[in-house]
């Protein structure tokens, strides 16, 4: 307002010294592996048993997350109306935004990967889908099982995509039909392994001969569709 500058307080406030980043890092590790551990965050204690959630993730409103899933740093979920429902063994990666529409819940199936910086807003994602980096799914979108959305794509309001779609573009369209369920389940299992490793302070879960042997065995198991039985025991 006019004249406000003349009356604005001129007192200088000293900022507190910055914390030693190494000491801060050690503190995070002591809480369960770089801030990613099941039930570590008091805000989500008891709500999501069997789910590993980064301390910097924010979860608000009516949200349900299935067993074996993981929520990575700086992901945000808000359900002020409707609901957000996430299946089992699904990973919500760094900086993902999940929100609801006034008339549309956000539903994500088992074995899904919602990758970095993607936005899912009042959309339904079928089982074993992969949403690429920076993709946007808007209100009323229905994406069939075993599908892939290319990074940076925008799925506009009310768009419907059949099972096994490969979707790309702005606005997005189907560029190929292919069942990607097995490849997408493999990615979901990789992130499950990674979340377990982070929870015990291991940041190199995808490296070394033990990992390569594990991945080969898992791939063969997925090809026989036997990995679904393992899901029931998690």
N, C-alpha and C positions, 0 to 999 in steps of 0.2 A: 504494500500500500504506500501512498505518497507520504513522505516524511519518515518512513519506517527505518531507513538506513541511519538516520541521525540518532535514533534511540536504541539501536541494536547493541547489546552488551559487547564491550571490547575486551573483557577478561579473557586471557589466554589460558587454556587448559592443557597441561602436559599429558601426552598419551603414555600409557604404561609401556615398559620395554617389551619388545617382541620376545616370545618364548623361544628357547633353543629348539630348532626343528628336530634335532636328533633325539632330544629328550621326549618331545611330543611323539615322535615315531615309536620310541620304545614303549611309551605308555599305551599306544594303540595296539601294539603287538601283544602286550600283556593281557589285553582284554579279549584275545581270541583270534589273533592272526590278522593284523592290518585292518582291524575294524570290521571284519566280515565273520560273523559267527552266529549260530542259531540262538535266538532268544537273548542276544547280547544287549540289544537296545531296549531299555525299560518301557519305552512307548509302545512296543509291540509285544511285550512279554505276555505269554499265555495265549495270544490271539492266533499265532501261526506256529504251532509246534512242528518240528521237522523241517522248517524253512530257514535258510541262512540269509540274513539281511544285513547289508552294510549299515554302519552307524549313520552315514550321511543320507540314507534313503528317507523319504518322507511318505507316510501312509496315513490317509485321512478318510474318515467316513466308512461306508458299508463296503468292506473289502474282504474277500476270502481268497486264500492262497493254498494250493494243494501241496501235499507232502513231497519232499525232495526238490522243491523249487528253490530258486535263489534270486535275490534282489540286490543289484550291484550299486556301487557308489553313485549318489546324486540322482537316482531314479525317484520319480514323484508319482504318487497315485492319489487321486481325489475323487470321492464319490459322495457329493453333497446330496444327491438324489439317485434314484436307480441303484445300481450296484456294479462293482468290479469283481469279476470272478475269474481266477487264474487256476488252471489245472495243475496236475502233478508233473514234476520233472521239467518244468518250464523255467527259462531264465529271462529275467527282465534286466537288461544290461545297463551300463553306465549312461546316465542322462536321458533315459527313456521317460516319456510323459504318457501316463494313462489317465484319462478323464472320461466322464460320462456325458451324454447329452441329456437334455430335459426329458426326452421320450425314448432314449436308447441306452441300455446298459453296455458295459464293455465286458465281453466274454472271450476268454482265451483258453484254448484246449490244452490237453496234455502234450508233452514233448515239443513245445514251441520255443523258438528263440526270437525274442524281440530285441533287435540289436541296437547299438549305440545311437542315441539321439533320435530314435523313431518316436512317433506320436500315434497313439491309438485312441480315438475319441468317439465313444459311443458306437463301436464296431464289434463284430463277432468274427473271431479267428478260429478256424477249425483245428482239429488235432494235427500235430506234426507239421506245422508251418514255420517258415522262416521269413521274418520281416526285415528287410535290408536296412543298412545304415541311413538314417535321415528320412526314411519313408514316412508318409502320413496317410492314415486311414480315418476317414471322416464318418460322421453320424450315419447309421443305417447301412454301412458297408457289411457285406457278408462274404467272407473268404473261405472257400471250401478246404477240406482236409488235404494234406500233402502238397500244399502250394508254396510258392516262393514269390515274394515281392522284391523287386530290384531296388537297390539303394536310391534314394532321392525321388521315388515315385510318389504320386499323389492320387489316392483312390477317393474319388469324389462322392458326395452324399448319395446314399441309396444304391451304390454300385453292387452288383452281385457277380461273384466269380465261382465257377464250378470247382469241384475237387480236382486236384492235380493241375492247377493253372500256374503258369509262369507269367507274372504281371509286371509291366514296366511302363514308364512314361508319365507325362503330365498333360492331360489327364491320363490315368493308367488304363491300359488295355491288355488283353491276353495276347502274348506274343508266341506262346508255345503251350502245348498241353503235355504234361509229363508228371507222373506220380513221383514226387520227391520225398515221400514219407520216410523211407529208410535213411536217406542222406540226412534229412532233418532230425530224425531220431538220434543218429550218431552225433550230430552237433549238440543236441540236448544232453546226451550222456557225457560228452566232453565237458560241458559246463557244470554238470553235476560233480564230476571228478574235481574240477577246478575249485568249486565252492568248498568241498570237503578239505582240499589241500589248504586253501586260504584260512579256513577255520583253525587249522593247526599251525599256521605261520609259514607254510610252504608256498612260495610264489612261482615255482617252476614245475608245475604239475604236468606240463605238456612237453617235457624234454627228457631225453635219455632213453637207453635201451629198454628199461622196464616199461616206460610209457608206450614205446613202439610195439612191444609185445602185447601189452594190454589192449591197444587200439586194434591190432590185427585180430585178436581173439573176439573182441566186441563186434567188429565188423562182420565176422563170420556168424556170430550169434544173431545179429540183426538180419542178415540175409536169410536166416531160418525163421525169423520172426519170434525168436525165443526170448528176446529182451523184454517183451511185454510181461512175461511171467516174473522176471526179476523186479519189475516195477512194483508188483504187489507186495514184495518183501521189504521195501525201503521204509 
